Amino acid sequence: MKNALRAVILVVCAAAFLLAGPGLSFGEPAYTDMDDYMLLHGQEETGSNNIVTGVVFDYRGFDTLGEATVLFTVVLGAGLVFRRLGKKEDEYEYE
Amino acid sequence: MSNLVRSGANILMPFILVFGFYIVVHGHLTPGGGFQGGAVIATAVVLLMVAYSRAEVRASISKKVLKNSETLGLLLFIGTALLALTAGLAFFGNWLLDAGTLFGTPVAFGINPGDLNTGGIIPVLNIAVGIEVLGAMGLLLLAMLGGMKGDAE
């Protein structure tokens, strides 16, 4: 029963992918004003030749600040999980 | 580990560190940036942990330095963003751009090889994120090393 259900789901997903896949146009993204603006003005507005870094660190600096904070919080949580209670001999437990 | 692995680690270590710092510092010119360069530097810690025993890793890597570097990186990031307020710009404004001083050279439009002295605050933020990521990843790896059972001699 479970295997039959799994096979049906697999077949349906594969059929959906195979039917819908060839219809998509590859390499022709929808037109937006944003990418043209960044490609034309990004170099003089951010001063960086690498436009990806210009977007990540200048246009979307808040996003990067959030990522850095997430990383800080991850280390805090991992230190909380991996700490060892009681024993003091191993230096690598989190105080 | 065997002497072969240790010698290989000793030879590879400076190259990994130099490559990581290169990715961090050239983040505004070539692909890469603070996150990627910090991760590359953190792989040097992994190499050290693979090649040497726990006592030797404990003697050579200070957990306090990694902790401080993580905090320092985040503070440098927020501080650089806050300094834009004193220059009369918005939060995260690029207050070093076209100033002519550090990282202040104007950049030409179009395809050019690039100059390290451009980018405004972007290289500063890259270095801050690089410091933070190497501290964070090193701390994660050391925490997992502390939770490992037995001796990885």
gemmi code that builds the backbone of each chain (N, CA, C; Angstrom):
import gemmi

chains = {
    "A": [
        ("MET", (0.831, -1.209, 0.000), (0.000, 0.000, 0.000), (0.864, 1.257, 0.000)),
        ("LYS", (1.804, 1.239, 0.957), (2.678, 2.410, 1.059), (3.564, 2.549, -0.178)),
        ("ASN", (4.067, 1.381, -0.649), (4.924, 1.423, -1.830), (4.147, 1.862, -3.056)),
        ("ALA", (2.897, 1.386, -3.163), (2.067, 1.769, -4.307), (1.818, 3.266, -4.301)),
        ("LEU", (1.514, 3.787, -3.095), (1.288, 5.231, -2.981), (2.543, 6.009, -3.372)),
        ("ARG", (3.685, 5.508, -2.909), (4.959, 6.164, -3.225), (5.218, 6.169, -4.727)),
        ("ALA", (4.909, 5.007, -5.374), (5.122, 4.907, -6.825), (4.212, 5.863, -7.576)),
        ("VAL", (2.965, 5.959, -7.119), (2.020, 6.869, -7.788), (2.502, 8.309, -7.683)),
        ("ILE", (2.929, 8.694, -6.478), (3.413, 10.070, -6.286), (4.629, 10.341, -7.169)),
        ("LEU", (5.519, 9.340, -7.233), (6.724, 9.505, -8.053), (6.367, 9.689, -9.520)),
        ("VAL", (5.429, 8.840, -9.990), (5.038, 8.909, -11.406), (4.381, 10.254, -11.711)),
        ("VAL", (3.505, 10.714, -10.789), (2.819, 11.988, -11.020), (3.826, 13.133, -11.061)),
        ("CYS", (4.792, 13.109, -10.115), (5.795, 14.185, -10.087), (6.650, 14.159, -11.342)),
        ("ALA", (7.063, 12.956, -11.764), (7.900, 12.858, -12.961), (7.139, 13.319, -14.191)),
        ("ALA", (5.855, 12.944, -14.273), (5.051, 13.361, -15.431), (4.882, 14.868, -15.450)),
        ("ALA", (4.622, 15.458, -14.278), (4.458, 16.907, -14.221), (5.732, 17.609, -14.657)),
        ("PHE", (6.873, 17.091, -14.170), (8.148, 17.702, -14.535), (8.410, 17.578, -16.029)),
        ("LEU", (8.170, 16.360, -16.577), (8.488, 16.124, -17.981), (7.533, 16.871, -18.906)),
        ("LEU", (6.276, 17.018, -18.472), (5.331, 17.723, -19.334), (5.565, 19.228, -19.308)),
        ("ALA", (5.874, 19.755, -18.108), (5.993, 21.203, -17.983), (7.379, 21.701, -18.356)),
        ("GLY", (8.382, 20.839, -18.231), (9.762, 21.275, -18.437), (10.051, 21.815, -19.828)),
        ("PRO", (9.736, 21.068, -20.904), (10.106, 21.544, -22.241), (9.393, 22.820, -22.650)),
        ("GLY", (8.267, 23.142, -21.992), (7.545, 24.350, -22.375), (8.204, 25.618, -21.912)),
        ("LEU", (9.094, 25.510, -20.902), (9.708, 26.714, -20.365), (10.793, 27.215, -21.310)),
        ("SER", (10.852, 28.518, -21.482), (11.909, 29.086, -22.303), (13.131, 29.300, -21.425)),
        ("PHE", (14.251, 28.767, -21.853), (15.473, 28.833, -21.053), (16.337, 29.995, -21.526)),
        ("GLY", (16.867, 30.748, -20.604), (17.760, 31.829, -20.967), (17.076, 33.105, -21.381)),
        ("GLU", (15.758, 33.181, -21.227), (15.050, 34.421, -21.534), (14.234, 34.840, -20.320)),
        ("PRO", (14.870, 35.497, -19.369), (14.134, 35.882, -18.165), (13.117, 36.972, -18.467)),
        ("ALA", (12.123, 37.056, -17.600), (11.108, 38.098, -17.760), (11.752, 39.462, -17.571)),
        ("TYR", (11.212, 40.446, -18.271), (11.823, 41.768, -18.239), (11.508, 42.471, -16.921)),
        ("THR", (12.544, 42.994, -16.273), (12.348, 43.828, -15.082), (13.231, 45.059, -15.225)),
        ("ASP", (12.857, 46.125, -14.547), (13.679, 47.338, -14.566), (14.887, 47.213, -13.652)),
        ("MET", (14.790, 46.308, -12.666), (15.787, 46.274, -11.596), (17.165, 45.841, -12.108)),
        ("ASP", (17.207, 44.767, -12.913), (18.511, 44.255, -13.338), (19.196, 45.231, -14.286)),
        ("ASP", (18.409, 45.849, -15.176), (19.015, 46.832, -16.075), (19.595, 48.003, -15.288)),
        ("TYR", (18.830, 48.455, -14.281), (19.327, 49.583, -13.477), (20.624, 49.226, -12.774)),
        ("MET", (20.667, 48.018, -12.193), (21.874, 47.636, -11.445), (23.065, 47.474, -12.371)),
        ("LEU", (22.831, 46.898, -13.567), (23.955, 46.703, -14.479), (24.475, 48.032, -15.009)),
        ("LEU", (23.579, 48.990, -15.187), (24.004, 50.268, -15.769), (24.615, 51.198, -14.718)),
        ("HIS", (24.041, 51.239, -13.528), (24.469, 52.221, -12.539), (25.245, 51.626, -11.374)),
        ("GLY", (25.275, 50.303, -11.279), (25.884, 49.688, -10.101), (27.348, 50.020, -9.949)),
        ("GLN", (28.065, 50.090, -11.078), (29.516, 50.280, -10.985), (29.863, 51.663, -10.426)),
        ("GLU", (29.147, 52.692, -10.851), (29.483, 54.021, -10.347), (28.842, 54.287, -8.992)),
        ("GLU", (27.719, 53.631, -8.696), (27.051, 53.914, -7.426), (27.699, 53.180, -6.265)),
        ("THR", (28.188, 51.959, -6.494), (28.813, 51.213, -5.406), (30.330, 51.219, -5.493)),
        ("GLY", (30.891, 51.495, -6.667), (32.335, 51.517, -6.795), (32.988, 50.153, -6.820)),
        ("SER", (32.211, 49.099, -7.020), (32.813, 47.763, -7.054), (32.615, 47.155, -8.432)),
        ("ASN", (33.668, 46.560, -8.956), (33.567, 45.932, -10.276), (32.735, 44.663, -10.231)),
        ("ASN", (32.728, 43.994, -9.082), (31.940, 42.776, -8.930), (30.525, 43.184, -8.536)),
        ("ILE", (29.605, 43.085, -9.483), (28.264, 43.638, -9.241), (27.520, 42.828, -8.185)),
        ("VAL", (27.860, 41.543, -8.053), (27.187, 40.733, -7.034), (27.532, 41.249, -5.629)),
        ("THR", (28.824, 41.538, -5.408), (29.214, 42.106, -4.120), (28.597, 43.478, -3.926)),
        ("GLY", (28.490, 44.252, -5.018), (27.848, 45.550, -4.910), (26.407, 45.444, -4.459)),
        ("VAL", (25.699, 44.444, -4.992), (24.301, 44.264, -4.588), (24.217, 43.776, -3.142)),
        ("VAL", (25.063, 42.808, -2.824), (24.940, 42.175, -1.500), (25.354, 43.127, -0.387)),
        ("PHE", (26.417, 43.921, -0.621), (26.944, 44.723, 0.473), (26.509, 46.183, 0.414)),
        ("ASP", (25.968, 46.644, -0.707), (25.583, 48.046, -0.756), (24.073, 48.214, -0.935)),
        ("TYR", (23.526, 47.638, -2.006), (22.086, 47.787, -2.212), (21.299, 47.047, -1.135)),
        ("ARG", (21.820, 45.886, -0.722), (21.076, 45.085, 0.248), (21.915, 44.824, 1.490)),
        ("GLY", (22.468, 45.910, 2.046), (23.309, 45.753, 3.227), (22.559, 45.228, 4.423)),
        ("PHE", (21.268, 45.580, 4.522), (20.468, 45.096, 5.654), (20.356, 43.582, 5.632)),
        ("ASP", (20.212, 43.039, 4.430), (20.117, 41.593, 4.275), (21.378, 40.913, 4.786)),
        ("THR", (22.543, 41.475, 4.425), (23.806, 40.895, 4.864), (23.980, 41.034, 6.371)),
        ("LEU", (23.513, 42.163, 6.921), (23.562, 42.322, 8.377), (22.731, 41.237, 9.062)),
        ("GLY", (21.551, 40.927, 8.479), (20.730, 39.856, 9.032), (21.416, 38.511, 8.957)),
        ("GLU", (22.102, 38.263, 7.824), (22.817, 36.986, 7.694), (23.903, 36.859, 8.747)),
        ("ALA", (24.649, 37.955, 8.946), (25.731, 37.916, 9.937), (25.165, 37.685, 11.335)),
        ("THR", (24.014, 38.293, 11.616), (23.394, 38.094, 12.927), (22.910, 36.658, 13.092)),
        ("VAL", (22.383, 36.092, 11.986), (21.951, 34.693, 12.037), (23.127, 33.785, 12.358)),
        ("LEU", (24.282, 34.065, 11.728), (25.468, 33.242, 11.986), (25.890, 33.354, 13.449)),
        ("PHE", (25.847, 34.570, 13.980), (26.181, 34.800, 15.398), (25.254, 33.980, 16.295)),
        ("THR", (23.953, 34.015, 15.971), (22.979, 33.288, 16.787), (23.178, 31.783, 16.675)),
        ("VAL", (23.556, 31.324, 15.463), (23.803, 29.893, 15.266), (24.932, 29.423, 16.163)),
        ("VAL", (26.013, 30.220, 16.218), (27.152, 29.827, 17.062), (26.738, 29.817, 18.523)),
        ("LEU", (25.913, 30.787, 18.917), (25.418, 30.834, 20.296), (24.626, 29.563, 20.621)),
        ("GLY", (23.714, 29.187, 19.692), (22.904, 28.003, 19.935), (23.718, 26.723, 19.930)),
        ("ALA", (24.689, 26.630, 18.999), (25.521, 25.427, 18.948), (26.366, 25.303, 20.209)),
        ("GLY", (26.856, 26.427, 20.701), (27.612, 26.378, 21.948), (26.746, 25.937, 23.102)),
        ("LEU", (25.484, 26.335, 23.071), (24.558, 25.924, 24.130), (24.285, 24.421, 24.053)),
        ("VAL", (24.156, 23.889, 22.828), (23.833, 22.468, 22.668), (25.044, 21.598, 22.985)),
        ("PHE", (26.223, 22.047, 22.554), (27.406, 21.193, 22.660), (28.141, 21.348, 23.981)),
        ("ARG", (27.648, 22.188, 24.882), (28.368, 22.371, 26.148), (28.233, 21.110, 26.979)),
        ("ARG", (29.202, 20.901, 27.844), (29.172, 19.726, 28.712), (29.019, 20.213, 30.143)),
        ("LEU", (28.043, 19.680, 30.829), (27.770, 20.150, 32.186), (28.710, 19.472, 33.170)),
        ("GLY", (29.201, 20.229, 34.136), (29.960, 19.626, 35.226), (31.439, 19.543, 34.970)),
        ("LYS", (31.847, 18.825, 33.902), (33.272, 18.586, 33.711), (33.984, 19.866, 33.280)),
        ("LYS", (35.191, 20.061, 33.789), (35.931, 21.276, 33.489), (37.227, 20.999, 32.741)),
        ("GLU", (37.563, 19.736, 32.477), (38.904, 19.455, 31.961), (39.028, 19.760, 30.476)),
        ("ASP", (37.928, 19.621, 29.734), (38.021, 19.856, 28.298), (37.808, 21.338, 28.010)),
        ("GLU", (38.807, 21.927, 27.354), (38.730, 23.364, 27.117), (37.667, 23.702, 26.078)),
        ("TYR", (37.305, 22.726, 25.230), (36.475, 23.046, 24.075), (34.999, 22.964, 24.359)),
        ("GLU", (34.633, 22.784, 25.615), (33.208, 22.937, 25.896), (32.911, 24.417, 26.037)),
        ("TYR", (31.667, 24.749, 25.846), (31.311, 26.166, 25.850), (30.989, 26.586, 27.273)),
        ("GLU", (31.713, 27.618, 27.741), (31.457, 28.060, 29.114), (30.123, 28.800, 29.165)),
    ],
    "B": [
        ("MET", (47.550, 11.414, 13.253), (47.696, 10.941, 11.882), (49.172, 10.693, 11.562)),
        ("SER", (49.423, 10.170, 10.379), (50.790, 9.822, 10.032), (51.597, 11.068, 9.699)),
        ("ASN", (52.906, 10.867, 9.605), (53.780, 11.995, 9.295), (53.495, 12.575, 7.920)),
        ("LEU", (53.040, 11.705, 7.013), (52.734, 12.166, 5.657), (51.614, 13.206, 5.694)),
        ("VAL", (50.557, 12.895, 6.449), (49.419, 13.824, 6.535), (49.837, 15.118, 7.213)),
        ("ARG", (50.669, 14.974, 8.265), (51.107, 16.186, 8.978), (51.964, 17.069, 8.083)),
        ("SER", (52.871, 16.464, 7.329), (53.708, 17.277, 6.434), (52.861, 17.956, 5.371)),
        ("GLY", (51.877, 17.215, 4.833), (51.006, 17.811, 3.842), (50.221, 18.977, 4.408)),
        ("ALA", (49.736, 18.812, 5.650), (48.999, 19.905, 6.287), (49.895, 21.099, 6.522)),
        ("ASN", (51.124, 20.851, 6.963), (52.048, 21.961, 7.205), (52.338, 22.731, 5.935)),
        ("ILE", (52.461, 22.004, 4.802), (52.775, 22.685, 3.549), (51.559, 23.443, 3.037)),
        ("LEU", (50.363, 22.830, 3.170), (49.161, 23.438, 2.589), (48.632, 24.607, 3.403)),
        ("MET", (48.915, 24.625, 4.695), (48.297, 25.614, 5.592), (48.517, 27.061, 5.163)),
        ("PRO", (49.777, 27.509, 4.907), (49.931, 28.909, 4.503), (49.239, 29.244, 3.199)),
        ("PHE", (49.193, 28.296, 2.262), (48.534, 28.584, 0.988), (47.037, 28.763, 1.189)),
        ("ILE", (46.441, 27.932, 2.049), (45.001, 28.067, 2.310), (44.715, 29.407, 2.956)),
        ("LEU", (45.559, 29.806, 3.919), (45.333, 31.082, 4.596), (45.463, 32.251, 3.623)),
        ("VAL", (46.513, 32.218, 2.780), (46.729, 33.313, 1.832), (45.582, 33.381, 0.830)),
        ("PHE", (45.119, 32.218, 0.376), (44.014, 32.202, -0.588), (42.739, 32.750, 0.049)),
        ("GLY", (42.495, 32.393, 1.310), (41.313, 32.910, 1.996), (41.364, 34.416, 2.144)),
        ("PHE", (42.531, 34.941, 2.559), (42.639, 36.394, 2.707), (42.513, 37.090, 1.353)),
        ("TYR", (43.029, 36.441, 0.303), (42.885, 37.027, -1.037), (41.418, 37.132, -1.424)),
        ("ILE", (40.641, 36.073, -1.160), (39.219, 36.108, -1.527), (38.503, 37.194, -0.744)),
        ("VAL", (38.850, 37.352, 0.554), (38.176, 38.363, 1.370), (38.511, 39.764, 0.856)),
        ("VAL", (39.803, 40.036, 0.622), (40.220, 41.403, 0.308), (39.804, 41.797, -1.108)),
        ("HIS", (39.820, 40.843, -2.042), (39.438, 41.154, -3.417), (37.954, 40.902, -3.669)),
        ("GLY", (37.131, 40.981, -2.612), (35.724, 40.643, -2.778), (34.992, 41.561, -3.730)),
        ("HIS", (35.444, 42.837, -3.864), (34.738, 43.759, -4.733), (35.275, 43.741, -6.155)),
        ("LEU", (36.256, 42.894, -6.439), (36.803, 42.817, -7.794), (36.556, 41.468, -8.449)),
        ("THR", (36.717, 40.401, -7.703), (36.592, 39.057, -8.254), (35.475, 38.328, -7.512)),
        ("PRO", (34.971, 37.228, -8.056), (33.956, 36.456, -7.342), (34.430, 36.043, -5.954)),
        ("GLY", (33.506, 36.050, -5.029), (33.860, 35.742, -3.650), (33.474, 36.896, -2.760)),
        ("GLY", (34.001, 36.908, -1.575), (33.678, 37.959, -0.624), (33.928, 37.485, 0.787)),
        ("GLY", (33.311, 38.170, 1.727), (33.587, 37.883, 3.127), (33.186, 36.483, 3.550)),
        ("PHE", (31.977, 36.068, 3.171), (31.504, 34.752, 3.614), (32.380, 33.644, 3.049)),
        ("GLN", (32.633, 33.719, 1.758), (33.382, 32.630, 1.121), (34.819, 32.584, 1.622)),
        ("GLY", (35.446, 33.773, 1.722), (36.825, 33.805, 2.192), (36.945, 33.342, 3.630)),
        ("GLY", (35.975, 33.739, 4.469), (36.000, 33.273, 5.852), (35.859, 31.772, 5.947)),
        ("ALA", (35.000, 31.199, 5.075), (34.841, 29.748, 5.077), (36.119, 29.060, 4.642)),
        ("VAL", (36.823, 29.649, 3.656), (38.089, 29.047, 3.204), (39.116, 29.075, 4.335)),
        ("ILE", (39.166, 30.194, 5.081), (40.106, 30.266, 6.201), (39.733, 29.244, 7.274)),
        ("ALA", (38.408, 29.031, 7.457), (37.983, 28.063, 8.468), (38.376, 26.645, 8.078)),
        ("THR", (38.531, 26.364, 6.780), (38.966, 25.019, 6.400), (40.385, 24.740, 6.871)),
        ("ALA", (41.185, 25.801, 7.090), (42.520, 25.586, 7.657), (42.405, 24.988, 9.057)),
        ("VAL", (41.374, 25.419, 9.815), (41.144, 24.845, 11.142), (40.791, 23.369, 11.027)),
        ("VAL", (39.948, 23.044, 10.012), (39.579, 21.639, 9.803), (40.815, 20.802, 9.506)),
        ("LEU", (41.689, 21.364, 8.648), (42.907, 20.634, 8.281), (43.752, 20.366, 9.517)),
        ("LEU", (43.858, 21.372, 10.375), (44.624, 21.210, 11.617), (44.003, 20.127, 12.483)),
        ("MET", (42.659, 20.116, 12.560), (41.988, 19.131, 13.403), (42.131, 17.734, 12.848)),
        ("VAL", (42.166, 17.621, 11.504), (42.307, 16.294, 10.895), (43.710, 15.766, 11.128)),
        ("ALA", (44.724, 16.633, 11.018), (46.094, 16.153, 10.989), (46.677, 15.942, 12.378)),
        ("TYR", (46.217, 16.698, 13.371), (46.872, 16.653, 14.675), (45.915, 16.144, 15.741)),
        ("SER", (46.488, 15.781, 16.873), (45.664, 15.248, 17.952), (44.964, 16.384, 18.685)),
        ("ARG", (44.056, 15.992, 19.555), (43.232, 16.993, 20.212), (44.053, 17.924, 21.090)),
        ("ALA", (45.052, 17.371, 21.774), (45.869, 18.205, 22.663), (46.650, 19.236, 21.866)),
        ("GLU", (47.155, 18.818, 20.698), (47.930, 19.769, 19.890), (47.048, 20.851, 19.309)),
        ("VAL", (45.825, 20.478, 18.897), (44.892, 21.498, 18.403), (44.556, 22.461, 19.517)),
        ("ARG", (44.351, 21.914, 20.709), (44.015, 22.762, 21.851), (45.142, 23.737, 22.165)),
        ("ALA", (46.384, 23.289, 21.971), (47.518, 24.162, 22.278), (47.695, 25.247, 21.229)),
        ("SER", (47.278, 24.976, 19.985), (47.613, 25.920, 18.912), (46.469, 26.876, 18.581)),
        ("ILE", (45.221, 26.491, 18.830), (44.097, 27.380, 18.517), (43.459, 27.824, 19.818)),
        ("SER", (43.376, 29.136, 19.994), (42.751, 29.652, 21.204), (41.279, 29.936, 20.925)),
        ("LYS", (40.428, 29.383, 21.766), (38.998, 29.580, 21.572), (38.604, 31.030, 21.848)),
        ("LYS", (39.345, 31.638, 22.765), (39.028, 33.023, 23.123), (39.255, 33.960, 21.935)),
        ("VAL", (40.342, 33.706, 21.180), (40.627, 34.553, 20.014), (39.502, 34.443, 18.993)),
        ("LEU", (39.018, 33.206, 18.762), (37.933, 33.024, 17.796), (36.666, 33.723, 18.269)),
        ("LYS", (36.380, 33.584, 19.566), (35.187, 34.236, 20.119), (35.277, 35.749, 19.937)),
        ("ASN", (36.458, 36.301, 20.285), (36.628, 37.752, 20.162), (36.555, 38.194, 18.710)),
        ("SER", (37.108, 37.394, 17.796), (37.094, 37.795, 16.390), (35.675, 37.796, 15.850)),
        ("GLU", (34.854, 36.852, 16.308), (33.465, 36.838, 15.842), (32.741, 38.107, 16.283)),
        ("THR", (32.876, 38.420, 17.575), (32.209, 39.626, 18.083), (32.750, 40.875, 17.414)),
        ("LEU", (34.082, 40.917, 17.239), (34.708, 42.093, 16.625), (34.227, 42.289, 15.193)),
        ("GLY", (34.089, 41.188, 14.445), (33.622, 41.308, 13.071), (32.235, 41.906, 12.993)),
        ("LEU", (31.326, 41.404, 13.841), (29.956, 41.932, 13.813), (29.928, 43.395, 14.238)),
        ("LEU", (30.728, 43.739, 15.259), (30.748, 45.137, 15.712), (31.331, 46.049, 14.643)),
        ("LEU", (32.370, 45.567, 13.936), (32.961, 46.372, 12.862), (31.958, 46.595, 11.739)),
        ("PHE", (31.175, 45.555, 11.442), (30.146, 45.659, 10.398), (29.116, 46.719, 10.764)),
        ("ILE", (28.565, 46.607, 11.972), (27.526, 47.560, 12.379), (28.123, 48.952, 12.549)),
        ("GLY", (29.362, 49.019, 13.056), (29.994, 50.318, 13.253), (30.244, 51.043, 11.943)),
        ("THR", (30.698, 50.294, 10.919), (30.902, 50.915, 9.610), (29.594, 51.424, 9.030)),
        ("ALA", (28.525, 50.649, 9.243), (27.227, 51.095, 8.743), (26.736, 52.319, 9.513)),
        ("LEU", (27.023, 52.360, 10.819), (26.544, 53.486, 11.629), (27.324, 54.761, 11.354)),
        ("LEU", (28.599, 54.625, 10.943), (29.405, 55.812, 10.684), (28.853, 56.626, 9.517)),
        ("ALA", (28.037, 55.981, 8.667), (27.422, 56.734, 7.570), (26.487, 57.807, 8.103)),
        ("LEU", (25.937, 57.602, 9.300), (25.031, 58.606, 9.861), (25.781, 59.896, 10.169)),
        ("THR", (27.048, 59.774, 10.620), (27.812, 60.974, 10.917), (28.178, 61.735, 9.661)),
        ("ALA", (28.243, 61.041, 8.503), (28.557, 61.713, 7.246), (27.311, 62.282, 6.583)),
        ("GLY", (26.179, 62.175, 7.241), (24.965, 62.749, 6.685), (24.256, 61.844, 5.705)),
        ("LEU", (24.605, 60.567, 5.688), (23.943, 59.636, 4.777), (23.025, 58.721, 5.570)),
        ("ALA", (22.283, 57.858, 4.860), (21.418, 56.905, 5.529), (22.257, 55.768, 6.121)),
        ("PHE", (21.637, 54.969, 6.950), (22.266, 53.750, 7.472), (22.718, 52.886, 6.295)),
        ("PHE", (23.974, 52.411, 6.339), (24.587, 51.653, 5.244), (24.893, 52.516, 4.029)),
        ("GLY", (24.852, 53.848, 4.163), (25.279, 54.677, 3.053), (26.768, 54.517, 2.789)),
        ("ASN", (27.164, 54.651, 1.529), (28.556, 54.396, 1.150), (29.375, 55.680, 1.337)),
        ("TRP", (29.804, 55.935, 2.588), (30.402, 57.233, 2.908), (31.848, 57.328, 2.478)),
        ("LEU", (32.486, 56.234, 2.070), (33.883, 56.303, 1.617), (33.984, 56.440, 0.104)),
        ("LEU", (32.855, 56.345, -0.588), (32.888, 56.291, -2.053), (33.329, 57.631, -2.628)),
        ("ASP", (34.267, 57.585, -3.575), (34.760, 58.762, -4.291), (35.342, 59.832, -3.375)),
        ("ALA", (35.756, 59.444, -2.171), (36.337, 60.422, -1.252), (37.814, 60.644, -1.544)),
        ("GLY", (38.426, 59.755, -2.307), (39.823, 59.922, -2.654), (40.782, 59.319, -1.652)),
        ("THR", (40.290, 58.957, -0.468), (41.168, 58.369, 0.549), (41.159, 56.862, 0.402)),
        ("LEU", (41.107, 56.166, 1.511), (41.138, 54.709, 1.504), (39.919, 54.161, 0.770)),
        ("PHE", (40.147, 53.322, -0.220), (39.091, 52.687, -1.025), (38.218, 53.719, -1.736)),
        ("GLY", (38.723, 54.931, -1.974), (37.873, 55.993, -2.484), (38.109, 56.357, -3.931)),
        ("THR", (38.877, 55.580, -4.684), (39.127, 55.936, -6.075), (37.875, 55.703, -6.921)),
        ("PRO", (37.505, 56.660, -7.772), (36.354, 56.410, -8.658), (36.670, 55.297, -9.640)),
        ("VAL", (35.646, 54.522, -9.967), (35.843, 53.374, -10.849), (35.283, 53.715, -12.221)),
        ("ALA", (35.971, 53.248, -13.273), (35.532, 53.515, -14.637), (34.392, 52.592, -15.009)),
        ("PHE", (33.532, 53.073, -15.909), (32.410, 52.253, -16.349), (32.881, 51.236, -17.378)),
        ("GLY", (32.262, 50.071, -17.361), (32.572, 49.059, -18.345), (33.542, 48.017, -17.835)),
        ("ILE", (34.077, 47.251, -18.770), (34.968, 46.156, -18.402), (36.362, 46.709, -18.169)),
        ("ASN", (36.865, 46.572, -16.943), (38.232, 46.991, -16.660), (38.817, 46.050, -15.610)),
        ("PRO", (40.131, 45.962, -15.552), (40.735, 44.992, -14.619), (40.462, 45.313, -13.169)),
        ("GLY", (40.172, 46.557, -12.843), (39.821, 46.868, -11.468), (41.009, 47.312, -10.647)),
        ("ASP", (40.700, 48.085, -9.621), (41.716, 48.620, -8.723), (41.298, 48.249, -7.305)),
        ("LEU", (42.272, 47.831, -6.505), (41.934, 47.418, -5.138), (41.451, 48.594, -4.306)),
        ("ASN", (41.815, 49.809, -4.729), (41.517, 50.997, -3.930), (40.140, 51.577, -4.234)),
        ("THR", (39.218, 50.778, -4.773), (37.875, 51.264, -5.060), (36.886, 50.568, -4.133)),
        ("GLY", (35.638, 51.004, -4.220), (34.602, 50.235, -3.530), (33.991, 50.904, -2.325)),
        ("GLY", (34.599, 51.991, -1.813), (34.001, 52.633, -0.651), (34.040, 51.741, 0.578)),
        ("ILE", (32.875, 51.557, 1.218), (32.863, 50.758, 2.445), (32.746, 49.273, 2.151)),
        ("ILE", (32.601, 48.886, 0.877), (32.379, 47.468, 0.579), (33.565, 46.591, 1.009)),
        ("PRO", (34.833, 46.979, 0.715), (35.935, 46.154, 1.224), (35.980, 46.089, 2.746)),
        ("VAL", (35.624, 47.203, 3.413), (35.628, 47.190, 4.881), (34.590, 46.197, 5.399)),
        ("LEU", (33.390, 46.238, 4.803), (32.350, 45.295, 5.221), (32.752, 43.866, 4.900)),
        ("ASN", (33.431, 43.678, 3.753), (33.905, 42.339, 3.399), (34.861, 41.810, 4.444)),
        ("ILE", (35.820, 42.656, 4.855), (36.807, 42.210, 5.846), (36.110, 41.911, 7.171)),
        ("ALA", (35.120, 42.750, 7.545), (34.393, 42.517, 8.795), (33.672, 41.179, 8.757)),
        ("VAL", (32.974, 40.919, 7.640), (32.247, 39.653, 7.534), (33.221, 38.478, 7.512)),
        ("GLY", (34.380, 38.667, 6.847), (35.377, 37.596, 6.824), (35.866, 37.249, 8.216)),
        ("ILE", (36.159, 38.272, 9.027), (36.606, 38.033, 10.401), (35.515, 37.304, 11.183)),
        ("GLU", (34.263, 37.738, 10.981), (33.176, 37.126, 11.741), (32.972, 35.677, 11.336)),
        ("VAL", (33.013, 35.412, 10.018), (32.726, 34.051, 9.564), (33.820, 33.091, 9.990)),
        ("LEU", (35.084, 33.534, 9.927), (36.140, 32.593, 10.342), (36.051, 32.308, 11.832)),
        ("GLY", (35.678, 33.315, 12.633), (35.503, 33.052, 14.066), (34.336, 32.132, 14.324)),
        ("ALA", (33.211, 32.368, 13.619), (32.013, 31.570, 13.858), (32.227, 30.120, 13.447)),
        ("MET", (32.814, 29.915, 12.244), (33.003, 28.544, 11.770), (34.030, 27.815, 12.617)),
        ("GLY", (35.096, 28.531, 13.009), (36.080, 27.902, 13.883), (35.471, 27.488, 15.205)),
        ("LEU", (34.604, 28.337, 15.766), (33.960, 28.004, 17.038), (33.046, 26.794, 16.893)),
        ("LEU", (32.282, 26.755, 15.782), (31.400, 25.607, 15.552), (32.209, 24.318, 15.480)),
        ("LEU", (33.318, 24.370, 14.713), (34.136, 23.164, 14.541), (34.750, 22.734, 15.863)),
        ("LEU", (35.216, 23.712, 16.652), (35.834, 23.359, 17.925), (34.799, 22.802, 18.898)),
        ("ALA", (33.558, 23.347, 18.845), (32.506, 22.818, 19.710), (32.210, 21.371, 19.355)),
        ("MET", (32.203, 21.070, 18.039), (31.930, 19.689, 17.643), (33.113, 18.792, 17.979)),
        ("LEU", (34.342, 19.323, 17.916), (35.511, 18.531, 18.325), (35.416, 18.202, 19.805)),
        ("GLY", (34.933, 19.150, 20.621), (34.798, 18.884, 22.046), (33.753, 17.823, 22.337)),
        ("GLY", (32.728, 17.717, 21.458), (31.704, 16.718, 21.687), (32.061, 15.354, 21.148)),
        ("MET", (33.219, 15.249, 20.464), (33.621, 13.980, 19.866), (34.093, 13.010, 20.942)),
        ("LYS", (33.729, 11.736, 20.770), (34.122, 10.747, 21.774), (35.432, 10.089, 21.366)),
        ("GLY", (36.215, 9.716, 22.359), (37.460, 9.009, 22.089), (38.550, 9.955, 21.653)),
        ("ASP", (39.706, 9.385, 21.371), (40.843, 10.189, 20.974), (41.066, 10.048, 19.484)),
        ("ALA", (41.122, 11.179, 18.803), (41.409, 11.156, 17.370), (42.900, 11.390, 17.177)),
        ("GLU", (43.686, 10.428, 17.552), (45.142, 10.601, 17.459), (45.594, 10.409, 16.028)),
    ],
}
model = gemmi.Model(1)
for chain_id, residues in chains.items():
    chain = gemmi.Chain(chain_id)
    for i, (resn, *xyz) in enumerate(residues, 1):
        res = gemmi.Residue()
        res.name, res.seqid = resn, gemmi.SeqId(i, " ")
        for name, pos in zip(("N", "CA", "C"), xyz):
            atom = gemmi.Atom()
            atom.name, atom.element = name, gemmi.Element(name[0])
            atom.pos, atom.b_iso = gemmi.Position(*pos), 0.0
            res.add_atom(atom)
        chain.add_residue(res)
    model.add_chain(chain)
structure = gemmi.Structure()
structure.add_model(model)
structure.setup_entities()
